[in-house]
Amino acid sequence: MSEKATKAEPDADAALRADLAEIANADPKALQPDRPPDLSDEELDALLAELD
């Protein structure tokens, strides 16, 4: 492996860690703005009962 490629790897790792940290700390609505609101357990049970 060349010296240049070895030197670039830590930079790529740092960039990836920064991206992952940004995703982990992001508001879920910002990542999925069109996502419907979470349903309560009772609402989910009612919907599942309708499928039967």
N, C-alpha and C positions, 0 to 999 in steps of 0.2 A: 504494500500500500504506500502511496506517495506521502511525503510529509505534509503537503497541502491538504489532502483528503483527511488525514488524521487531525489536523488543526481545525478543520471545518466541523467535524463531528460534535465537539462540545457545544459549538454555537447552535447547531441544529437541535441538539438535546435541550439546550436552554430555551430555544424558541418553542419547542414542543411542550415543555413543562409550563411555560408562560401561557400558551394557548389552552392547555388542559386546566390550569388554575382559573383562567378567565371563564371557561365553560362551567366549572364546578361552582364558581361564585355567582354565576349569572342568575337572574330572575327567570324561573321556568317559563313565564309568560313571554319573556323576551325571546327565548329560544323557540317557542311554539305559540306564536301569537294567535293562531286560529284554533287552538285546542279548546274544546268545550270545558265548562267548569267541572270540577270533580263532583261525583255523585256520592251521596251518603250511602251507607250500607243498606238502609231500607229502600232507597231508590233503586239500587242495583238489584236487590232481591226482587222487587216488583217487576223490573225489566226482564230478569231471568225467568220469572214465573210466566210472563207473557209469551216467552219462546217455547215453553213446554206445550 
